[in-house]
Every structure is written in C-alpha cells, then in structure tokens.
Amino acid sequence: MIYKFYLLSTLIFFNIINTACADNSVYGDLVSEHIYHLTKGDIHFATTSNKIFKQTDEYIFVIESNTSGIFKMKKDHRIEVSRYESKSINPSYYKFYRNKKDKLEVIETFFNKDSSVIMTTHSINNVVKNIEHEKMRHIQDRLSVQIDYQKKLSEGKYSQDYRIVDKGRLREYQFRHVGEEEIETIFGKTNTVVVHKLIKNNKRNTLTWYAIDYGFIPVKIEQYRKNSLKFTVTLEDVKK
C-alpha cells in the first residue's frame, strides 16, 4: 500500500522522465541551471545540465546527461531527479532513468515519513524488483546529498559523513577537506575548497573543487577508480 500510494502520487508529476520530454515547466520555477562538460584527456564525450526548481514547499533537483560529439552514436541518455523539502534537506522521492541502446533502466526510491521502511523499485526493460531499506534518520539520496553538503560548506563544516540510498543500495559517503586552491574557471581566477569524497567499500572516489565566492557550486570534479583518473567534469556555463 505504501508503494502504491507514492507511485500514484508521483507518477503524473514525473511522467516527463519516462518520455524524456524537454518540458521542464512541470517541475516548477527554475532557480538555477549549470552546464558541465565531461572529458577524458582532450576528448569531450558528454554534457550534463544541473537544474534546481522551486515549488511551494519543496525543491526539485534535476540532472540530465547526454553523450556529445562523436559519442552521440553511442546513445546514452540519463536523468536523475530528487524532490526534497525546502526547510530542511530531507528527500521525499528520487528517480534515476537511463536509456542506453537496447537497455532501459529506471530506479525509484520513496522516502515515506509515515513508514518504517524506504522503498526502492528497480526496473530493467520492464522487469521490476522491489527493495526495502530500513528507515534511518538523516538519510539522503544521490542528489539531495549534494545540496546538503554545499549547505554544510557554507557553514564551514567541511568534513561530513552521510548515509545514502544510492540507486537502491545503502552506502556511506565520506567528505574530507583536502585544502584550498585558486584555479582558472569560467569566472576567471577562482578561490576553491578541495574535497575528497570516498564511498565505503567502493573503488570510486572523487575530488571536487567548490567555488567559495559563488555559493560553493562545483566548478571542477575528477572521478577516480582507486588511483586512476577516469574523467573530469568542468563547469562550462551558468544559465541562471
């Protein structure tokens, strides 16, 4: 019953993702929009847009990624959405959508305040499995944690630990302060805080440069697998 209630209450609102529609007006009023390029060496292989929308008492964070340049032939379209309260960053709903060639993957997580569990549904080509997670305090999803951590940075709280429902899996994220660095960005010379993000029992880790004078938005991200750099994400445009 919990799952059915939340599915019905969000299905219409998030139907845009299932159709990969470009009409973002259903999300509310656009608050910010940042465009990032993903590169490996000198090769630009994907573009990502990060958008935040405001509703009456909630925010909606939408990340959409598409392959770029010669890699457009390798179709890989991803959308992630997080819906969270505006007063305190508590997620109520998360969705991951990926359409890659002949594989369609959809993951939804429902954070029900009135339940003792968090429900995730994971669908690959319409084959669905349900996952229940134990309810925990201060738990985040993959997107809402980014907003919460930027808020912590603005408060001078650089080193933080989080429990995350990460595409249906419970994970522990650790953010550790590395130092400060001035780097060249679209803003010119930019003062940044450098943070190392680790995922417990996972080989993936990232270094992120947050712009101190621009609301601690990420201006550069390096994604590693162990000690091997996989790709770099760079802020290319601020549309709003």
C-alpha positions as CSV (number, residue, x, y, z in Angstrom):
1,M,0.0,0.0,0.0
2,I,2.8,2.4,0.8
3,Y,4.4,1.8,-2.6
4,K,1.1,2.1,-4.4
5,F,0.3,5.4,-2.7
6,Y,3.6,7.0,-3.5
7,L,3.7,5.7,-7.1
8,L,0.3,7.2,-7.8
9,S,1.1,10.5,-6.2
10,T,4.4,10.9,-8.2
11,L,3.6,9.1,-11.5
12,I,1.9,12.1,-13.1
13,F,4.4,14.6,-11.8
14,F,7.4,12.7,-13.0
15,N,6.0,11.3,-16.2
16,I,8.3,13.7,-18.0
17,I,11.2,11.4,-17.3
18,N,9.6,8.3,-18.8
19,T,9.0,10.2,-22.1
20,A,12.3,12.0,-21.9
21,C,10.4,15.2,-22.6
22,A,12.1,18.6,-22.6
23,D,9.2,20.5,-21.0
24,N,10.6,21.3,-17.5
25,S,7.7,23.5,-16.6
26,V,6.1,20.7,-14.7
27,Y,8.9,20.9,-12.1
28,G,8.0,24.5,-11.0
29,D,10.0,27.7,-11.2
30,L,13.6,27.4,-12.4
31,V,16.0,28.6,-9.7
32,S,19.4,27.7,-11.2
33,E,20.9,26.0,-14.2
34,H,24.5,24.9,-14.6
35,I,26.1,23.2,-17.7
36,Y,29.1,20.8,-17.3
37,H,31.3,19.1,-19.8
38,L,32.7,15.6,-19.2
39,T,36.1,15.0,-20.7
40,K,38.7,12.3,-20.8
41,G,42.0,13.7,-21.8
42,D,41.2,16.2,-24.6
43,I,38.0,14.4,-25.6
44,H,34.6,15.9,-24.7
45,F,32.3,12.8,-24.5
46,A,29.2,14.1,-22.6
47,T,27.3,17.2,-21.5
48,T,25.3,17.5,-18.2
49,S,22.8,20.1,-17.1
50,N,22.1,20.6,-13.4
51,K,18.8,22.4,-12.7
52,I,17.0,23.3,-9.5
53,F,13.3,24.1,-9.4
54,K,11.2,25.6,-6.6
55,Q,7.7,24.7,-5.7
56,T,5.6,25.9,-2.7
57,D,7.4,24.0,0.0
58,E,9.8,21.7,-2.0
59,Y,12.7,21.9,-4.3
60,I,13.4,19.6,-7.3
61,F,17.0,18.9,-8.4
62,V,17.3,17.5,-12.0
63,I,20.5,16.3,-13.6
64,E,20.3,15.3,-17.3
65,S,23.3,13.9,-19.2
66,N,23.7,13.1,-22.9
67,T,26.6,11.8,-25.0
68,S,28.3,14.5,-27.1
69,G,30.3,14.8,-30.3
70,I,31.3,11.5,-32.0
71,F,30.0,9.7,-28.9
72,K,26.3,10.6,-29.8
73,M,26.2,7.4,-31.9
74,K,26.7,5.6,-28.6
75,K,23.3,6.7,-27.3
76,D,23.4,7.1,-23.5
77,H,20.7,9.4,-22.0
78,R,20.4,9.7,-18.3
79,I,18.1,11.7,-16.0
80,E,18.2,11.9,-12.2
81,V,15.6,13.7,-10.1
82,S,15.4,14.4,-6.4
83,R,12.5,16.0,-4.6
84,Y,13.2,17.4,-1.2
85,E,11.8,19.7,1.5
86,S,12.8,23.3,1.3
87,K,13.1,24.0,5.0
88,S,15.4,21.1,5.7
89,I,17.0,18.9,3.1
90,N,15.0,15.7,3.5
91,P,14.3,13.8,0.3
92,S,10.8,12.5,-0.4
93,Y,11.4,11.0,-3.8
94,Y,14.3,10.0,-6.1
95,K,14.4,8.7,-9.7
96,F,17.1,7.5,-12.0
97,Y,16.4,7.0,-15.7
98,R,18.9,5.6,-18.2
99,N,18.3,4.8,-21.8
100,K,21.3,3.2,-23.4
101,K,20.9,1.4,-26.8
102,D,18.5,-1.5,-26.1
103,K,18.6,-1.2,-22.3
104,L,16.1,1.0,-20.3
105,E,16.8,1.2,-16.6
106,V,14.5,3.0,-14.1
107,I,15.1,3.2,-10.3
108,E,12.7,5.0,-8.0
109,T,13.1,5.5,-4.2
110,F,10.2,6.6,-2.0
111,F,11.1,8.2,1.4
112,N,7.8,7.8,3.2
113,K,7.7,9.7,6.6
114,D,4.9,7.6,7.9
115,S,6.6,4.2,7.2
116,S,9.4,2.3,9.0
117,V,10.9,1.4,5.6
118,I,12.2,3.2,2.5
119,M,11.0,1.6,-0.7
120,T,13.0,1.3,-4.0
121,T,11.8,-0.2,-7.3
122,H,14.4,-1.2,-9.8
123,S,13.3,-1.9,-13.4
124,I,15.4,-3.1,-16.4
125,N,13.5,-3.4,-19.6
126,N,10.2,-3.5,-17.6
127,V,11.4,-6.4,-15.3
128,V,10.8,-5.0,-11.8
129,K,12.2,-5.9,-8.4
130,N,11.3,-4.2,-5.1
131,I,13.8,-3.4,-2.4
132,E,13.1,-2.3,1.2
133,H,15.6,-0.4,3.3
134,E,15.4,0.2,7.0
135,K,14.3,3.7,7.9
136,M,17.2,5.8,9.2
137,R,17.4,9.4,10.3
138,H,19.2,12.0,8.2
139,I,19.4,9.7,5.1
140,Q,19.9,11.3,1.7
141,D,19.7,10.3,-2.0
142,R,22.5,10.7,-4.6
143,L,21.3,14.3,-5.5
144,S,20.0,15.7,-2.2
145,V,23.3,14.9,-0.5
146,Q,25.0,17.3,-3.0
147,I,22.7,20.2,-1.9
148,D,23.0,19.4,1.8
149,Y,26.8,19.2,1.6
150,Q,27.0,22.6,-0.2
151,K,25.0,24.0,2.7
152,K,27.4,22.5,5.2
153,L,30.3,24.0,3.3
154,S,28.7,27.5,3.6
155,E,28.6,26.9,7.3
156,G,32.3,25.9,7.4
157,K,31.6,22.2,8.1
158,Y,33.9,20.7,5.5
159,S,34.3,17.1,6.7
160,Q,31.0,15.2,6.8
161,D,29.6,11.6,6.8
162,Y,26.3,10.6,5.1
163,R,24.1,7.5,4.7
164,I,22.8,7.4,1.1
165,V,20.3,5.4,-0.8
166,D,22.4,5.1,-3.9
167,K,20.3,3.7,-6.7
168,G,18.8,1.1,-4.5
169,R,21.9,0.4,-2.3
170,L,22.7,1.7,1.1
171,R,26.1,3.4,1.1
172,E,28.2,5.5,3.3
173,Y,29.7,8.7,1.8
174,Q,32.6,10.4,3.4
175,F,33.6,14.0,2.5
176,R,37.1,15.0,3.6
177,H,38.6,18.5,3.4
178,V,41.8,18.5,1.3
179,G,42.6,22.2,1.2
180,E,42.1,25.4,-0.7
181,E,43.3,26.2,-4.2
182,E,43.0,29.0,-6.7
183,I,42.1,27.7,-10.2
184,E,41.1,29.1,-13.5
185,T,37.3,28.7,-14.2
186,I,34.6,30.4,-16.3
187,F,34.6,33.0,-13.5
188,G,38.4,33.7,-14.0
189,K,40.7,33.0,-11.1
190,T,38.5,31.3,-8.5
191,N,39.1,30.5,-4.9
192,T,38.0,27.0,-4.2
193,V,37.7,24.4,-1.4
194,V,39.0,21.0,-2.5
195,V,37.1,18.0,-1.1
196,H,37.8,14.3,-1.4
197,K,34.6,12.1,-1.5
198,L,35.0,8.5,-0.6
199,I,32.4,5.7,-0.7
200,K,32.8,3.0,1.9
201,N,33.6,-0.5,0.3
202,N,33.7,1.1,-3.2
203,K,36.6,1.8,-5.5
204,R,35.0,5.0,-6.8
205,N,36.2,8.3,-5.3
206,T,36.1,12.0,-6.4
207,L,38.0,15.2,-5.9
208,T,35.7,18.3,-6.2
209,W,36.6,22.0,-6.4
210,Y,33.9,24.1,-4.8
211,A,33.8,27.9,-5.6
212,I,33.9,29.8,-2.3
213,D,32.6,33.1,-3.7
214,Y,29.9,31.5,-5.9
215,G,27.7,29.6,-3.4
216,F,30.1,26.7,-3.2
217,I,29.0,25.3,-6.6
218,P,31.2,22.6,-8.0
219,V,33.4,24.1,-10.7
220,K,35.6,21.0,-11.3
221,I,35.3,17.3,-10.5
222,E,37.8,14.5,-11.0
223,Q,36.3,11.0,-10.9
224,Y,38.7,8.2,-9.9
225,R,38.6,4.4,-9.7
226,K,41.1,3.7,-7.0
227,N,44.0,6.0,-8.1
228,S,43.2,6.0,-11.8
229,L,41.6,9.2,-13.2
230,K,38.5,8.1,-15.3
231,F,37.2,11.5,-16.4
232,T,37.0,15.2,-15.5
233,V,33.8,17.4,-15.1
234,T,34.2,21.1,-15.7
235,L,31.6,23.9,-15.3
236,E,31.1,25.5,-18.7
237,D,28.1,27.8,-18.3
238,V,25.8,29.3,-15.7
239,K,22.5,30.0,-17.4
240,K,20.6,31.1,-14.2
